[in-house]
Amino acid sequence: MTRPRIRVAAYVIRRRPAPEVLVFDHIGMPEAGTQVPAGGVKSGEGLEEAVLREVAEETGLLTATVVQQLAVEDKPHPDTGQPRRTSFFFLRAPAATPDAWDHHVLGDGDDAGLTFACRFLPLPLRHPLADDQDAWLGHVVDRLM
């Protein structure tokens, strides 16, 4: 049996005064859908370290802090069917974080060279996120409402 790819996903919440979640869209790739920061855990990296790295890499946001791990989901990749295990985290962003910005991804990862349009959306969401990434967001909304 194939071992699952270990991943993390971040619900970065800002209160202003109502709660909002950080999402992004791939500029030039609308088919990718609206997403939260997420990605693979590197060898030897802790889950909290990985989720903060993914937020920084995909959005440029360096001021988010981890509040707690919410859930672990075993679900195959939607395109390849390969097994993956994703740990979902609740993070906080300062109220002074901008409403929206574009972030150009640097480095040598899969997203290198892409530009993401980042923005905060009010909770609860009006539309689902790509790949059902919002499946555990209700756990955060329940705590904040």
C-alpha positions in Angstrom: 0.0 0.0 0.0 1.3 3.5 -0.9 2.0 5.8 2.0 0.0 9.0 1.9 1.7 12.3 1.1 1.7 14.3 4.3 0.2 17.8 3.9 -1.0 20.8 5.8 -3.7 23.4 5.1 -4.2 26.8 6.8 -7.3 28.7 7.8 -5.8 32.1 8.4 -8.4 34.2 10.2 -8.5 37.9 10.6 -11.1 39.7 12.7 -12.2 43.1 11.5 -14.6 43.0 13.5 -16.2 40.0 11.8 -14.1 37.0 11.0 -12.6 36.6 7.6 -10.5 33.8 6.0 -7.4 34.3 3.8 -7.8 32.7 0.3 -6.0 33.0 -3.0 -6.5 32.5 -6.7 -3.9 31.5 -9.3 -3.5 34.5 -11.6 -3.9 33.2 -15.1 -5.3 29.8 -13.9 -8.9 30.2 -13.0 -9.5 26.5 -13.3 -7.4 26.0 -10.1 -10.2 27.6 -8.1 -10.1 29.6 -4.8 -7.9 28.0 -2.2 -6.4 28.3 1.2 -2.6 28.0 1.7 -1.7 24.3 1.7 1.0 22.0 0.7 3.4 19.2 1.5 5.4 18.7 4.7 9.2 18.5 4.1 11.2 15.7 5.6 12.1 16.5 9.2 9.7 19.4 9.3 7.0 19.7 12.1 3.4 20.2 11.1 3.2 23.7 12.7 6.5 24.7 11.0 5.1 23.4 7.7 1.8 25.3 7.9 3.6 28.6 8.6 6.0 28.0 5.8 3.2 27.2 3.3 1.4 30.4 4.4 4.6 32.5 3.8 5.4 30.8 0.5 2.0 31.0 -1.0 0.8 34.4 0.3 4.0 36.2 1.6 2.2 36.7 5.0 4.8 36.4 7.8 2.7 37.6 10.7 0.2 34.7 11.1 0.3 32.6 14.3 -0.9 29.1 14.8 -3.8 28.8 17.2 -4.5 25.0 16.9 -4.7 22.0 14.8 -8.4 21.3 13.8 -8.5 18.0 12.0 -6.7 15.4 10.0 -8.2 14.3 6.7 -7.3 11.2 4.6 -8.4 11.9 1.1 -7.0 11.0 -2.3 -5.6 13.7 -4.7 -8.5 14.8 -6.9 -6.5 14.4 -10.1 -4.0 11.6 -9.5 -6.0 9.5 -6.9 -2.7 9.2 -4.9 -3.3 9.0 -1.1 -2.7 12.1 1.0 -3.2 13.0 4.7 -3.9 16.7 5.4 -3.7 18.3 8.8 -5.9 21.5 8.9 -4.8 24.3 11.1 -6.5 27.5 12.5 -4.2 30.5 12.4 -4.7 34.1 13.3 -3.6 37.1 11.2 -3.3 40.7 12.6 -6.3 42.9 12.0 -4.0 45.3 10.2 -3.2 42.8 7.5 -4.2 44.3 4.1 -7.5 43.3 2.5 -5.9 42.0 -0.7 -2.5 41.7 -2.5 -0.7 39.8 -5.2 2.1 37.5 -4.2 4.7 36.3 -6.6 6.0 32.9 -5.4 9.8 32.5 -5.3 12.0 29.5 -4.6 12.2 26.1 -6.2 8.9 24.5 -5.2 6.0 23.5 -7.4 4.5 27.0 -7.1 7.7 28.9 -8.0 7.1 31.6 -10.6 3.3 31.7 -10.1 1.5 34.7 -8.9 -1.4 34.4 -6.4 -4.1 37.0 -5.8 -4.6 36.9 -2.1 -7.6 38.3 -0.2 -9.8 37.9 2.8 -13.4 36.6 2.5 -16.1 37.0 5.2 -17.2 34.0 7.1 -19.2 31.9 6.6 -18.2 31.5 3.0 -20.8 32.0 0.2 -19.1 29.5 -2.2 -17.1 26.4 -1.5 -13.3 26.3 -2.0 -11.4 24.2 -4.5 -11.0 20.5 -3.5 -13.4 20.9 -0.6 -10.7 22.8 1.4 -13.4 24.4 3.4 -14.6 21.1 4.8 -13.3 21.9 8.3 -13.8 25.6 8.3 -17.0 25.3 10.3 -14.9 24.3 13.3 -13.4 27.7 13.2 -16.6 29.6 12.5 -18.3 27.9 15.5 -15.5 29.1 17.8 -15.6 32.7 16.5 -19.4 33.4 16.2 
